[in-house]
Amino acid sequence: MTALSVRLAGPADFPAVARLTVAAYEADGQLKGEHGYATVLADVASRAQDGEVLVAADEVTGELLGSVTFVLPGSRYAEMSGPGEAEFRMLAVDPAGQGRGVGAALVEACVSRAAELGCSAVVICVRSGFATSAQRLYRRRGFVRAPERDWAPLDGVELLGLRLELTGG
């Protein structure tokens, strides 16, 4: 496993974050037939303005290997979080960096941030039929299906709700 550091992204990171996020979603087949979502994924500056964009970097080379956007309810990118909950979105691992613990490190950073803020739970959604390795990671971390949170932003795009209850939150 690669030695990783997770930190808040700065403006100098935004082009690399945009590239790796779009590449990860393309590699997973999630952008086929989509209209405009790649543009949303690539707009890292907006995500950083309305949430916290975290990056995972190789500690030796400094190369950015993944990113995620952490948000709170009521913010522009929050889709399903309610009072006392945190949410993360757009978790992406560079296709060349997969299998190195990057996704797990980013999830753990979001869970830790939520706990630090006193949140009672972390909620996320995943696209049905896609991101199967990410879904396995979420289950291993303790996220459970929350079918009452399922929703469809567009015809043919079914998002499944997942929730992780935080102890002491």
N, C-alpha and C positions, 0 to 999 in steps of 0.2 A: 504494500500500500504506500502511496506517495505521501510524503510529509506535506500537509496542507495548512494554510492559514486562511481564515475567513475574516473579512473586514468590510466596512462600508465602502462602496464604490465612489470614486471621485470622478470629476468631469473627464480626466485623461483616460479613464477606463471605459467610458461610454461607447466608443467605436468598437472595441473588442467585445464588450458585453452584447451590443447589437448584433454583431456578426455571429457570435457563438450561440445566441438565443435563437436566431432565425435558422441557423444550421442545424441545431438540435431538433427543432420542431419539424424542419423539412426532412431530416433523416428518419424521424418517427412517422412520417406520412401525414402529419397533422395539418399541413398547409395545402394539400391537394384540393383543388376546387374552392379554396377559401378566397374571399374578396376583401382584402384590406387588413387581415390580421397580422401579416408579416410587418406591415407598417407600424402597427401598434406595438408589436414585440421590439421593433428596432428603435422606438422612441424612448430611449433610456432616460433622457433628460426629464421628460414628463413624469415617468415613473419615480425618478429620484425626488422630484418636487412634491409628489403626493404620497410617497411612501419611503421605505428604506430599501435601496438596492444593495444587496450584499454580494460580494464576489468571493470565490474560493480560488486561491492561487497556489501554485507549486512553490514551496518554500525555498527550493534550491534555485530554480530558474526564474521565478517571478511570473511565469506564464499564467494567464487567467484560464481556468479550466471549467468554471461554471458560475452561474449567478441565479439569484432569486429576488423577488420583490416581496417585502414584508409590509403589510398594511393593517390598519385598524378600522373598525366600523365607521361608516360615514365618509370615509375618504374616497377619492375618485376611483380608485382601482379595487375597492372592496366590493365583492359580489355577493357574499353570503354570510359574512360575520355579523353577529348581533352584539348587544351590550355585553361587555366583559370578555369578548372573544377577540382573538387575533386571527389573521388569515395570511397565507402566502400564496403567491401566484407566479406564473411564468418561470418556474424552476427549470433550469436548462443546464445540461452538461455538454461541453464540447464533444462531438462524436469521437474525436481523436483521444479524448481523456476519460472515456467511460470505463467503468470497472475498477476505478482507483479510489473509491470512497468519497468522491466529490459530492454526489447527491446526498449521501448520508450526512456529511459535514454541514451542508447547507440547511438541511432539515433540522439538524440539531441546533444550529445557530438561531433558526426561527423559533424553535420551541423554547430555547433559553431566553431569547428576547421577550417572548410572550410572558414567561414566568417572571422575568425581571420587572415587567410592567404590571404585574399583578393580575394578569388575565386568567380566567377560569378554564379556557379551552383554546385550541387552535383548530380552525376549520379550513378545508381546502376542497377543491373540486378537481376531478380528473375526467378526461374525455373517455367515454365508454368505447372499449375496443382498441384504445391506444395506450401508450405509455405503460406497457405491462410491467417493465422492470421497475418503474417508479411506483406503480401500485403495490408491487411486492415489498419495496422499501417502506412504504407508508404502513402497510400491514405489520411488518416486523417491528416498526417503531411504536405500534399500538393504536394507530388510527383505525377507527371502525366506520363501517358504512352508516350513513345517516340518510336513508332514502327520502325522508321528508325534505331534504335539502336539494334533491335532484332538480335539474332545470335544463332548459334548452334555449340558448341565446339565439339560435338560428335553426331553421328546418334542417334536420339531418345531423345536428350537433347536440348530442346528449351528454350532459355533464353530471357526474355522480358525486354526491356530497360525502365527505369523510370528516370525522371529528376525532380529536384527541383531547380527552379530559385531562386537565392538569391538576395535580395534587397540591394542596396548599394555596391554590389560586383564589 
